[in-house]
Amino acid sequence: MSNPHRAAVLGSPIAHSLSPVLHRAAYAELGLDDWSYDRFEIDEQALPGFVEGLDDSWAGLSLTMPLKRAIIPLLDEVSETAASVEAVNTVVFTKDGRRVGDNTDIPGMVAALRERGVNKVESAAILGAGATASSAVAALAEICTGAVTAYVRSRGRGDEMRVWGGRLGVDVRIADWAEAEQGLHAPLVIATTPAGATDVLADAVPEYPGTLFDVLYEPWPTALASRWASTEASVVGGLDLLVHQAVFQVQQMTGVPVAPLAEMRFAGERALNGRSAV
């Protein structure tokens, strides 16, 4: 019998995370019967002790808020991509015991957009300035040829986004949240705000908008996504991001070259439908 391999998602709050559903679906499809994936309610104060207490059965961790930055000092190595935006959502434990951090949200965003035919845009707008917004800046470094306007409530967060853009070669321009309706006219709009924050913008959706990428997956659709979809324009949702970034996590943690995207997405959709039916 082979040795067990463990992985988990950490964060606070964590009870509604879909990551266990997605990773377990991948393990089942790949025949990885000795792999398990759990969730743990861990805040920034508890994180160091938790990580130090892990034994050699652990293969990797997924990190959600508020741990994407807090994990960095505990790592032996951080990928250039994750370091550029100071956010790690994936940790892989190597065979020699090293902790290596990466950010799969970034390639996950790019993959989700390309799946919908969005390969290049001339400009883009980002709504919000949190950890997911930093990943959006990095994703846009690959697909946006012009300026990116970020609509923010905090000038300090806006300054951070400018720094991230400078590292990544992205021309990030900062605008006040009160002007966010203007951003809806961009060819690509990435909404990274918490649930309910963009509801006030729904009535301002243009008649012929570009593509909306709303990173929320619950509740879904958001008021903004629903209004956007009613124009028959393209909408990319948070489940798309969650599945694509999880594909990269599964590949990194298990070493398989290709993770089962379709089966993971189906498992996620089924889980969300089950919640909405309750």
PASEBA-1860 file (N, C-alpha, C; in nm, 3 decimals):
! residues 278
1> MSNPHRAA> 0.085/-0.120/0.000/0.000/0.000/0.000/0.088/0.124/0.000 ~ 0.057/0.221/-0.088/0.139/0.341/-0.098/0.112/0.435/0.019 ~ 0.205/0.526/0.042/0.191/0.621/0.151/0.081/0.722/0.119 ~ 0.005/0.764/0.221/-0.101/0.863/0.196/-0.043/1.000/0.166 ~ -0.116/1.075/0.087/-0.078/1.213/0.056/-0.192/1.304/0.099 ~ -0.157/1.412/0.168/-0.259/1.502/0.220/-0.244/1.642/0.159 ~ -0.357/1.707/0.142/-0.360/1.847/0.099/-0.484/1.909/0.162 ~ -0.490/2.042/0.164/-0.604/2.109/0.226/-0.607/2.255/0.185
9> VLGSPIAH> -0.722/2.316/0.207/-0.736/2.460/0.188/-0.747/2.523/0.327 ~ -0.677/2.635/0.347/-0.676/2.707/0.473/-0.731/2.847/0.452 ~ -0.802/2.898/0.550/-0.852/3.035/0.542/-0.951/3.061/0.653 ~ -1.006/3.182/0.653/-1.107/3.218/0.752/-1.190/3.335/0.698 ~ -1.320/3.312/0.672/-1.396/3.187/0.691/-1.367/3.087/0.579 ~ -1.391/2.959/0.606/-1.355/2.856/0.509/-1.467/2.755/0.485 ~ -1.574/2.760/0.565/-1.676/2.655/0.561/-1.739/2.635/0.424 ~ -1.750/2.743/0.344/-1.819/2.731/0.216/-1.723/2.712/0.097
17> SLSPVLHR> -1.595/2.689/0.127/-1.499/2.671/0.017/-1.534/2.550/-0.068 ~ -1.528/2.568/-0.200/-1.552/2.458/-0.294/-1.425/2.380/-0.326 ~ -1.311/2.424/-0.277/-1.185/2.358/-0.312/-1.185/2.208/-0.281 ~ -1.235/2.165/-0.165/-1.237/2.020/-0.141/-1.316/1.944/-0.247 ~ -1.428/1.999/-0.290/-1.510/1.935/-0.393/-1.431/1.919/-0.522 ~ -1.361/2.024/-0.563/-1.287/2.022/-0.690/-1.168/1.928/-0.684 ~ -1.089/1.938/-0.578/-0.969/1.854/-0.568/-1.006/1.706/-0.552 ~ -1.107/1.678/-0.472/-1.148/1.537/-0.455/-1.201/1.479/-0.584
25> AAYAELGL> -1.271/1.560/-0.662/-1.319/1.514/-0.793/-1.201/1.479/-0.883 ~ -1.097/1.561/-0.877/-0.977/1.534/-0.958/-0.910/1.404/-0.913 ~ -0.896/1.386/-0.782/-0.833/1.263/-0.732/-0.910/1.140/-0.776 ~ -1.044/1.148/-0.768/-1.127/1.034/-0.807/-1.109/1.000/-0.954 ~ -1.109/1.104/-1.039/-1.095/1.081/-1.183/-0.957/1.028/-1.218 ~ -0.855/1.072/-1.143/-0.717/1.031/-1.171/-0.678/0.900/-1.103 ~ -0.769/0.846/-1.023/-0.740/0.721/-0.954/-0.641/0.735/-0.840 ~ -0.634/0.855/-0.781/-0.541/0.880/-0.670/-0.613/0.847/-0.538
33> DDWSYDRF> -0.627/0.718/-0.514/-0.706/0.672/-0.400/-0.641/0.703/-0.265 ~ -0.510/0.724/-0.266/-0.439/0.749/-0.140/-0.421/0.899/-0.112 ~ -0.493/0.983/-0.188/-0.487/1.128/-0.168/-0.613/1.176/-0.097 ~ -0.596/1.271/-0.006/-0.710/1.332/0.062/-0.695/1.484/0.059 ~ -0.809/1.553/0.067/-0.809/1.699/0.064/-0.915/1.749/0.161 ~ -0.873/1.833/0.255/-0.963/1.882/0.359/-0.964/2.034/0.365 ~ -1.040/2.088/0.460/-1.041/2.233/0.483/-1.019/2.259/0.631 ~ -0.947/2.368/0.661/-0.920/2.405/0.799/-0.942/2.554/0.818
41> EIDEQALP> -1.015/2.587/0.924/-1.038/2.726/0.961/-0.912/2.777/1.031 ~ -0.833/2.856/0.959/-0.705/2.904/1.011/-0.695/3.053/0.983 ~ -0.664/3.131/1.087/-0.643/3.274/1.065/-0.493/3.304/1.065 ~ -0.457/3.431/1.053/-0.316/3.468/1.042/-0.236/3.430/1.165 ~ -0.297/3.439/1.283/-0.226/3.406/1.405/-0.198/3.256/1.417 ~ -0.290/3.175/1.371/-0.274/3.030/1.383/-0.190/2.968/1.272 ~ -0.167/3.043/1.165/-0.100/2.987/1.047/0.040/2.932/1.074 ~ 0.131/3.007/1.140/0.266/2.953/1.161/0.267/2.820/1.235
49> GFVEGLDD> 0.189/2.809/1.341/0.184/2.686/1.418/0.130/2.569/1.337 ~ 0.027/2.596/1.255/-0.030/2.491/1.172/0.074/2.438/1.072 ~ 0.141/2.529/1.004/0.240/2.488/0.903/0.355/2.411/0.967 ~ 0.402/2.457/1.080/0.513/2.389/1.147/0.475/2.250/1.194 ~ 0.346/2.227/1.218/0.302/2.098/1.268/0.275/1.993/1.162 ~ 0.294/2.027/1.034/0.265/1.932/0.926/0.376/1.829/0.913 ~ 0.338/1.703/0.890/0.439/1.599/0.872/0.464/1.574/0.724 ~ 0.545/1.471/0.694/0.586/1.450/0.554/0.479/1.383/0.468
57> SWAGLSLT> 0.360/1.362/0.524/0.251/1.311/0.439/0.185/1.423/0.360 ~ 0.218/1.547/0.395/0.154/1.662/0.330/0.220/1.695/0.197 ~ 0.136/1.711/0.094/0.185/1.743/-0.041/0.166/1.889/-0.075 ~ 0.061/1.951/-0.021/0.038/2.091/-0.059/-0.075/2.155/0.018 ~ -0.082/2.287/0.004/-0.187/2.367/0.067/-0.242/2.467/-0.034 ~ -0.372/2.492/-0.023/-0.434/2.604/-0.093/-0.461/2.711/0.012 ~ -0.436/2.836/-0.022/-0.457/2.947/0.071/-0.561/3.042/0.017 ~ -0.656/3.078/0.102/-0.751/3.182/0.067/-0.737/3.294/0.170
65> MPLKRAII> -0.826/3.392/0.163/-0.814/3.505/0.254/-0.835/3.460/0.398 ~ -0.759/3.516/0.495/-0.666/3.629/0.478/-0.519/3.586/0.476 ~ -0.489/3.472/0.415/-0.358/3.410/0.432/-0.264/3.422/0.312 ~ -0.310/3.483/0.203/-0.229/3.482/0.081/-0.097/3.560/0.096 ~ -0.096/3.659/0.183/0.028/3.732/0.209/0.096/3.680/0.335 ~ 0.016/3.639/0.434/0.071/3.593/0.561/0.156/3.468/0.547 ~ 0.132/3.387/0.445/0.208/3.263/0.426/0.350/3.289/0.377 ~ 0.373/3.401/0.312/0.501/3.424/0.243/0.623/3.412/0.334
73> PLLDEVSE> 0.624/3.471/0.455/0.744/3.458/0.540/0.772/3.315/0.585 ~ 0.676/3.226/0.571/0.693/3.087/0.616/0.746/2.996/0.507 ~ 0.773/3.051/0.389/0.813/2.971/0.274/0.962/2.977/0.247 ~ 1.014/2.871/0.183/1.155/2.868/0.144/1.177/2.931/0.007 ~ 1.072/2.931/-0.074/1.083/2.984/-0.211/0.946/3.032/-0.256 ~ 0.944/3.143/-0.330/0.820/3.196/-0.385/0.843/3.221/-0.534 ~ 0.750/3.179/-0.616/0.764/3.197/-0.760/0.768/3.346/-0.794 ~ 0.829/3.376/-0.907/0.838/3.514/-0.951/0.699/3.575/-0.969
81> TAASVEAV> 0.607/3.496/-1.020/0.470/3.543/-1.042/0.404/3.584/-0.911 ~ 0.412/3.496/-0.810/0.350/3.525/-0.681/0.418/3.642/-0.611 ~ 0.550/3.648/-0.622/0.625/3.756/-0.558/0.589/3.892/-0.617 ~ 0.559/3.895/-0.746/0.531/4.022/-0.813/0.407/4.089/-0.758 ~ 0.313/4.010/-0.707/0.188/4.066/-0.653/0.173/4.039/-0.503 ~ 0.277/3.984/-0.442/0.279/3.958/-0.297/0.158/3.878/-0.252 ~ 0.126/3.774/-0.327/0.012/3.690/-0.292/0.038/3.546/-0.335 ~ 0.031/3.455/-0.239/0.051/3.311/-0.263/-0.078/3.239/-0.230
89> NTVVFTKD> -0.128/3.161/-0.325/-0.249/3.082/-0.296/-0.222/2.932/-0.302 ~ -0.096/2.895/-0.331/-0.060/2.754/-0.346/0.077/2.729/-0.283 ~ 0.085/2.627/-0.199/0.213/2.584/-0.143/0.232/2.436/-0.175 ~ 0.347/2.405/-0.230/0.382/2.266/-0.258/0.500/2.228/-0.169 ~ 0.489/2.112/-0.104/0.598/2.061/-0.021/0.681/1.964/-0.105 ~ 0.805/1.998/-0.125/0.892/1.914/-0.209/0.941/1.792/-0.130 ~ 0.997/1.696/-0.202/1.043/1.573/-0.138/1.156/1.600/-0.038 ~ 1.231/1.708/-0.060/1.339/1.739/0.034/1.293/1.833/0.146
97> GRRVGDNT> 1.161/1.851/0.159/1.106/1.924/0.272/1.094/2.074/0.255 ~ 1.117/2.125/0.135/1.107/2.268/0.114/0.963/2.309/0.086 ~ 0.931/2.433/0.124/0.797/2.489/0.103/0.805/2.591/-0.011 ~ 0.737/2.562/-0.120/0.744/2.646/-0.239/0.607/2.708/-0.266 ~ 0.603/2.841/-0.274/0.478/2.911/-0.294/0.458/2.960/-0.437 ~ 0.335/2.959/-0.482/0.301/3.005/-0.617/0.163/3.071/-0.613 ~ 0.124/3.131/-0.723/-0.008/3.191/-0.736/-0.074/3.137/-0.861 ~ -0.169/3.044/-0.843/-0.238/2.985/-0.959/-0.362/3.065/-1.000
105> DIPGMVAA> -0.397/3.167/-0.919/-0.508/3.253/-0.960/-0.475/3.323/-1.092 ~ -0.347/3.358/-1.109/-0.306/3.435/-1.227/-0.320/3.353/-1.356 ~ -0.255/3.236/-1.368/-0.279/3.157/-1.489/-0.422/3.107/-1.498 ~ -0.489/3.092/-1.381/-0.629/3.051/-1.382/-0.718/3.155/-1.449 ~ -0.692/3.283/-1.419/-0.767/3.391/-1.483/-0.743/3.392/-1.634 ~ -0.618/3.381/-1.672/-0.584/3.382/-1.814/-0.652/3.266/-1.887 ~ -0.647/3.148/-1.826/-0.707/3.029/-1.888/-0.859/3.043/-1.899 ~ -0.922/3.098/-1.794/-1.068/3.115/-1.797/-1.110/3.212/-1.907
113> LRERGVNK> -1.033/3.320/-1.924/-1.064/3.416/-2.030/-1.041/3.356/-2.168 ~ -0.931/3.285/-2.185/-0.900/3.226/-2.315/-1.002/3.119/-2.353 ~ -1.057/3.051/-2.254/-1.161/2.952/-2.280/-1.283/3.018/-2.345 ~ -1.306/3.146/-2.310/-1.418/3.221/-2.367/-1.376/3.305/-2.488 ~ -1.256/3.281/-2.539/-1.213/3.350/-2.660/-1.150/3.486/-2.637 ~ -1.124/3.521/-2.512/-1.060/3.650/-2.483/-0.909/3.628/-2.472 ~ -0.839/3.659/-2.579/-0.694/3.638/-2.584/-0.616/3.768/-2.573 ~ -0.671/3.875/-2.628/-0.606/4.007/-2.623/-0.712/4.115/-2.612
121> VESAAILG> -0.685/4.217/-2.531/-0.772/4.335/-2.524/-0.684/4.459/-2.524 ~ -0.741/4.570/-2.573/-0.663/4.693/-2.583/-0.660/4.770/-2.452 ~ -0.758/4.748/-2.367/-0.763/4.813/-2.236/-0.854/4.732/-2.146 ~ -0.851/4.763/-2.016/-0.933/4.687/-1.922/-0.961/4.772/-1.798 ~ -1.063/4.731/-1.724/-1.096/4.795/-1.597/-1.101/4.689/-1.488 ~ -1.052/4.725/-1.371/-1.060/4.637/-1.254/-1.144/4.708/-1.148 ~ -1.244/4.639/-1.097/-1.327/4.693/-0.990/-1.279/4.633/-0.858 ~ -1.220/4.717/-0.771/-1.167/4.669/-0.645/-1.015/4.667/-0.643
129> AGATASSA> -0.960/4.646/-0.522/-0.815/4.655/-0.507/-0.760/4.557/-0.404 ~ -0.827/4.443/-0.384/-0.780/4.345/-0.288/-0.683/4.245/-0.349 ~ -0.667/4.130/-0.283/-0.570/4.030/-0.328/-0.604/3.977/-0.467 ~ -0.733/3.958/-0.496/-0.771/3.908/-0.628/-0.745/4.013/-0.735 ~ -0.755/4.140/-0.698/-0.724/4.247/-0.793/-0.577/4.244/-0.832 ~ -0.491/4.209/-0.738/-0.349/4.199/-0.772/-0.326/4.088/-0.873 ~ -0.396/3.976/-0.857/-0.385/3.868/-0.955/-0.439/3.911/-1.090 ~ -0.543/3.995/-1.089/-0.599/4.045/-1.214/-0.497/4.130/-1.289
137> VAALAEIC> -0.423/4.213/-1.217/-0.318/4.294/-1.280/-0.217/4.203/-1.348 ~ -0.175/4.098/-1.278/-0.077/4.006/-1.335/-0.132/3.932/-1.456 ~ -0.259/3.893/-1.451/-0.321/3.826/-1.566/-0.328/3.920/-1.685 ~ -0.360/4.046/-1.659/-0.371/4.144/-1.767/-0.235/4.175/-1.829 ~ -0.128/4.149/-1.755/0.006/4.167/-1.813/0.025/4.077/-1.933 ~ -0.052/3.968/-1.937/-0.039/3.872/-2.048/-0.134/3.901/-2.164 ~ -0.247/3.967/-2.135/-0.347/3.978/-2.242/-0.388/4.121/-2.276 ~ -0.346/4.220/-2.196/-0.388/4.358/-2.222/-0.272/4.438/-2.280
145> TGAVTAYV> -0.296/4.500/-2.394/-0.190/4.573/-2.463/-0.184/4.720/-2.425 ~ -0.287/4.771/-2.354/-0.292/4.912/-2.318/-0.310/4.934/-2.169 ~ -0.371/5.045/-2.135/-0.384/5.084/-1.995/-0.492/5.003/-1.922 ~ -0.471/4.986/-1.792/-0.567/4.922/-1.703/-0.610/5.025/-1.599 ~ -0.738/5.050/-1.588/-0.789/5.146/-1.489/-0.851/5.069/-1.373 ~ -0.803/5.097/-1.252/-0.855/5.032/-1.132/-0.942/5.130/-1.055 ~ -1.062/5.090/-1.024/-1.156/5.173/-0.950/-1.156/5.127/-0.804 ~ -1.110/5.215/-0.716/-1.082/5.176/-0.578/-1.144/5.274/-0.479
153> RSRGRGDE> -1.167/5.225/-0.358/-1.215/5.310/-0.250/-1.099/5.365/-0.167 ~ -0.989/5.290/-0.161/-0.875/5.328/-0.079/-0.759/5.374/-0.165 ~ -0.713/5.495/-0.143/-0.600/5.547/-0.222/-0.473/5.465/-0.194 ~ -0.459/5.416/-0.069/-0.343/5.334/-0.035/-0.339/5.206/-0.117 ~ -0.456/5.141/-0.129/-0.462/5.019/-0.211/-0.434/5.052/-0.357 ~ -0.481/5.167/-0.401/-0.454/5.208/-0.538/-0.305/5.224/-0.563 ~ -0.234/5.281/-0.467/-0.089/5.296/-0.480/-0.022/5.160/-0.489 ~ -0.072/5.062/-0.411/-0.017/4.927/-0.418/-0.036/4.869/-0.558
161> MRVWGGRL> -0.152/4.891/-0.616/-0.178/4.837/-0.749/-0.087/4.899/-0.853 ~ -0.056/5.026/-0.835/0.039/5.090/-0.927/0.177/5.025/-0.917 ~ 0.215/4.990/-0.794/0.344/4.923/-0.773/0.344/4.787/-0.842 ~ 0.235/4.711/-0.823/0.226/4.580/-0.889/0.234/4.597/-1.040 ~ 0.164/4.697/-1.093/0.168/4.720/-1.236/0.308/4.753/-1.284 ~ 0.380/4.834/-1.206/0.517/4.869/-1.244/0.606/4.746/-1.251 ~ 0.590/4.655/-1.159/0.670/4.532/-1.160/0.639/4.445/-1.282 ~ 0.513/4.451/-1.325/0.466/4.361/-1.430/0.461/4.425/-1.568
169> GVDVRIAD> 0.497/4.552/-1.576/0.492/4.620/-1.705/0.353/4.658/-1.749 ~ 0.262/4.678/-1.652/0.124/4.716/-1.683/0.102/4.862/-1.642 ~ 0.045/4.940/-1.734/0.014/5.080/-1.706/-0.117/5.086/-1.627 ~ -0.105/5.086/-1.492/-0.222/5.088/-1.405/-0.255/5.231/-1.367 ~ -0.375/5.272/-1.400/-0.423/5.405/-1.365/-0.532/5.392/-1.259 ~ -0.531/5.480/-1.161/-0.621/5.470/-1.048/-0.733/5.571/-1.059 ~ -0.856/5.525/-1.035/-0.974/5.613/-1.036/-1.056/5.585/-0.911 ~ -1.132/5.684/-0.868/-1.214/5.668/-0.749/-1.333/5.577/-0.777
177> WAEAEQGL> -1.374/5.501/-0.675/-1.486/5.409/-0.690/-1.612/5.479/-0.738 ~ -1.627/5.606/-0.704/-1.746/5.682/-0.745/-1.757/5.693/-0.897 ~ -1.646/5.670/-0.967/-1.644/5.679/-1.113/-1.652/5.543/-1.181 ~ -1.684/5.438/-1.104/-1.677/5.302/-1.155/-1.769/5.277/-1.273 ~ -1.880/5.352/-1.284/-1.970/5.332/-1.398/-1.897/5.353/-1.531 ~ -1.800/5.443/-1.532/-1.724/5.468/-1.655/-1.645/5.344/-1.696 ~ -1.599/5.269/-1.596/-1.520/5.151/-1.624/-1.595/5.041/-1.696 ~ -1.727/5.043/-1.688/-1.807/4.939/-1.751/-1.801/4.944/-1.903
185> HAPLVIAT> -1.745/5.050/-1.959/-1.734/5.063/-2.104/-1.603/5.003/-2.157 ~ -1.517/4.951/-2.069/-1.392/4.890/-2.113/-1.420/4.759/-2.187 ~ -1.330/4.719/-2.278/-1.349/4.592/-2.349/-1.352/4.471/-2.256 ~ -1.282/4.482/-2.142/-1.281/4.376/-2.042/-1.292/4.440/-1.904 ~ -1.389/4.396/-1.827/-1.410/4.445/-1.690/-1.393/4.327/-1.595 ~ -1.302/4.339/-1.498/-1.281/4.234/-1.399/-1.329/4.285/-1.264 ~ -1.436/4.225/-1.213/-1.492/4.265/-1.084/-1.434/4.175/-0.975 ~ -1.363/4.235/-0.880/-1.295/4.157/-0.776/-1.348/4.190/-0.636
193> TPAGATDV> -1.462/4.254/-0.628/-1.516/4.304/-0.502/-1.601/4.199/-0.430 ~ -1.626/4.217/-0.299/-1.710/4.123/-0.224/-1.855/4.125/-0.273 ~ -1.930/4.026/-0.229/-2.070/4.014/-0.268/-2.148/4.141/-0.237 ~ -2.225/4.187/-0.335/-2.310/4.304/-0.318/-2.246/4.436/-0.356 ~ -2.115/4.441/-0.364/-2.046/4.569/-0.386/-2.074/4.629/-0.522 ~ -2.095/4.546/-0.623/-2.117/4.598/-0.758/-2.265/4.605/-0.796 ~ -2.354/4.571/-0.704/-2.497/4.571/-0.737/-2.544/4.708/-0.787 ~ -2.488/4.813/-0.729/-2.530/4.949/-0.766/-2.491/4.984/-0.909
201> LADAVPEY> -2.403/4.905/-0.969/-2.357/4.934/-1.105/-2.442/4.864/-1.212 ~ -2.529/4.774/-1.170/-2.602/4.691/-1.267/-2.682/4.775/-1.366 ~ -2.745/4.880/-1.320/-2.827/4.962/-1.409/-2.745/5.047/-1.505 ~ -2.612/5.051/-1.484/-2.526/5.133/-1.569/-2.455/5.051/-1.677 ~ -2.488/4.923/-1.689/-2.425/4.840/-1.792/-2.460/4.894/-1.930 ~ -2.359/4.913/-2.016/-2.385/4.969/-2.149/-2.474/4.877/-2.234 ~ -2.529/4.932/-2.340/-2.615/4.852/-2.428/-2.536/4.742/-2.497 ~ -2.412/4.774/-2.533/-2.326/4.675/-2.600/-2.193/4.666/-2.526
209> PGTLFDVL> -2.190/4.596/-2.413/-2.067/4.590/-2.333/-1.968/4.488/-2.390 ~ -1.848/4.492/-2.335/-1.746/4.394/-2.372/-1.764/4.266/-2.289 ~ -1.655/4.218/-2.232/-1.659/4.096/-2.150/-1.651/4.132/-2.002 ~ -1.734/4.068/-1.922/-1.728/4.082/-1.777/-1.669/3.955/-1.716 ~ -1.572/3.972/-1.629/-1.518/3.862/-1.549/-1.547/3.896/-1.404 ~ -1.649/3.834/-1.348/-1.688/3.857/-1.208/-1.636/3.739/-1.126 ~ -1.545/3.764/-1.033/-1.476/3.654/-0.966/-1.559/3.585/-0.857 ~ -1.679/3.635/-0.829/-1.764/3.569/-0.731/-1.830/3.444/-0.791
217> YEPWPTAL> -1.851/3.343/-0.707/-1.926/3.227/-0.753/-2.044/3.195/-0.663 ~ -2.052/3.262/-0.550/-2.164/3.244/-0.459/-2.184/3.372/-0.379 ~ -2.298/3.440/-0.391/-2.415/3.404/-0.474/-2.389/3.430/-0.623 ~ -2.453/3.350/-0.707/-2.439/3.365/-0.851/-2.573/3.341/-0.918 ~ -2.605/3.423/-1.020/-2.525/3.535/-1.070/-2.539/3.658/-0.981 ~ -2.438/3.742/-0.982/-2.450/3.871/-0.915/-2.544/3.959/-0.997 ~ -2.590/4.068/-0.937/-2.678/4.159/-1.011/-2.608/4.213/-1.134 ~ -2.479/4.242/-1.121/-2.402/4.294/-1.235/-2.390/4.189/-1.344
225> ASRWASTE> -2.358/4.064/-1.306/-2.343/3.958/-1.405/-2.475/3.927/-1.474 ~ -2.584/3.930/-1.398/-2.716/3.903/-1.456/-2.753/4.008/-1.560 ~ -2.733/4.134/-1.526/-2.764/4.242/-1.619/-2.674/4.233/-1.741 ~ -2.547/4.202/-1.719/-2.451/4.190/-1.830/-2.493/4.080/-1.925 ~ -2.530/3.967/-1.870/-2.570/3.852/-1.952/-2.695/3.882/-2.033 ~ -2.781/3.968/-1.980/-2.906/4.001/-2.051/-2.880/4.075/-2.181 ~ -2.760/4.133/-2.197/-2.724/4.200/-2.322/-2.666/4.102/-2.424 ~ -2.652/3.975/-2.380/-2.593/3.867/-2.461/-2.443/3.884/-2.477
233> ASVVGGLD> -2.381/3.970/-2.394/-2.235/3.982/-2.394/-2.176/3.869/-2.309 ~ -2.047/3.845/-2.324/-1.980/3.734/-2.257/-1.959/3.764/-2.108 ~ -1.991/3.664/-2.024/-1.968/3.674/-1.880/-1.887/3.553/-1.834 ~ -1.776/3.580/-1.770/-1.693/3.475/-1.710/-1.714/3.483/-1.559 ~ -1.740/3.371/-1.495/-1.775/3.372/-1.353/-1.667/3.320/-1.261 ~ -1.693/3.335/-1.132/-1.598/3.292/-1.032/-1.573/3.143/-1.032 ~ -1.674/3.062/-1.069/-1.650/2.918/-1.076/-1.549/2.885/-1.185 ~ -1.553/2.961/-1.296/-1.454/2.940/-1.402/-1.313/2.962/-1.347
241> LLVHQAVF> -1.296/3.070/-1.272/-1.165/3.099/-1.211/-1.128/2.990/-1.111 ~ -1.221/2.954/-1.025/-1.191/2.857/-0.920/-1.148/2.723/-0.979 ~ -1.217/2.680/-1.083/-1.184/2.551/-1.145/-1.048/2.557/-1.214 ~ -1.025/2.662/-1.290/-0.898/2.670/-1.364/-0.778/2.682/-1.271 ~ -0.791/2.763/-1.163/-0.677/2.773/-1.072/-0.657/2.642/-0.996 ~ -0.767/2.569/-0.968/-0.755/2.441/-0.901/-0.688/2.337/-0.991 ~ -0.712/2.345/-1.121/-0.644/2.256/-1.215/-0.492/2.271/-1.201 ~ -0.445/2.395/-1.197/-0.301/2.417/-1.181/-0.252/2.367/-1.045
249> QVQQMTGV> -0.333/2.384/-0.941/-0.294/2.335/-0.808/-0.281/2.183/-0.807 ~ -0.379/2.114/-0.864/-0.374/1.968/-0.868/-0.250/1.921/-0.942 ~ -0.221/1.985/-1.054/-0.102/1.947/-1.133/0.025/1.966/-1.052 ~ 0.036/2.079/-0.982/0.157/2.106/-0.905/0.171/2.013/-0.785 ~ 0.061/1.990/-0.715/0.068/1.909/-0.593/0.089/1.761/-0.621 ~ 0.023/1.709/-0.725/0.028/1.565/-0.752/0.135/1.526/-0.854 ~ 0.174/1.622/-0.937/0.271/1.592/-1.042/0.209/1.538/-1.169 ~ 0.075/1.529/-1.178/0.012/1.484/-1.301/0.022/1.595/-1.405
257> PVAPLAEM> 0.043/1.561/-1.531/0.058/1.665/-1.634/-0.071/1.735/-1.671 ~ -0.185/1.665/-1.660/-0.313/1.723/-1.700/-0.419/1.685/-1.596 ~ -0.482/1.785/-1.536/-0.590/1.759/-1.441/-0.724/1.760/-1.515 ~ -0.824/1.688/-1.463/-0.952/1.671/-1.534/-1.046/1.791/-1.518 ~ -1.027/1.890/-1.602/-1.103/2.015/-1.594/-1.254/1.992/-1.597 ~ -1.302/1.913/-1.692/-1.447/1.895/-1.709/-1.510/1.831/-1.586 ~ -1.445/1.730/-1.532/-1.500/1.661/-1.415/-1.497/1.753/-1.292 ~ -1.395/1.835/-1.280/-1.386/1.927/-1.168/-1.495/2.033/-1.177
265> RFAGERAL> -1.517/2.084/-1.297/-1.621/2.185/-1.316/-1.759/2.125/-1.286 ~ -1.783/2.006/-1.334/-1.913/1.941/-1.309/-1.936/1.923/-1.160 ~ -1.833/1.883/-1.087/-1.845/1.864/-0.942/-1.876/1.996/-0.873 ~ -1.811/2.103/-0.918/-1.836/2.235/-0.861/-1.977/2.284/-0.888 ~ -2.023/2.265/-1.011/-2.160/2.307/-1.047/-2.263/2.228/-0.967 ~ -2.240/2.098/-0.951/-2.333/2.016/-0.876/-2.340/2.060/-0.729 ~ -2.224/2.092/-0.672/-2.220/2.136/-0.532/-2.293/2.269/-0.515 ~ -2.273/2.361/-0.608/-2.340/2.491/-0.598/-2.491/2.476/-0.618
273> NGRSAV> -2.531/2.391/-0.711/-2.674/2.367/-0.732/-2.737/2.305/-0.609 ~ -2.663/2.219/-0.541/-2.714/2.158/-0.418/-2.735/2.261/-0.308 ~ -2.644/2.358/-0.301/-2.659/2.462/-0.200/-2.780/2.550/-0.229 ~ -2.799/2.584/-0.355/-2.909/2.673/-0.391/-3.044/2.605/-0.372 ~ -3.043/2.472/-0.373/-3.168/2.398/-0.359/-3.210/2.383/-0.213 ~ -3.116/2.411/-0.122/-3.145/2.395/0.022/-3.240/2.503/0.071
END
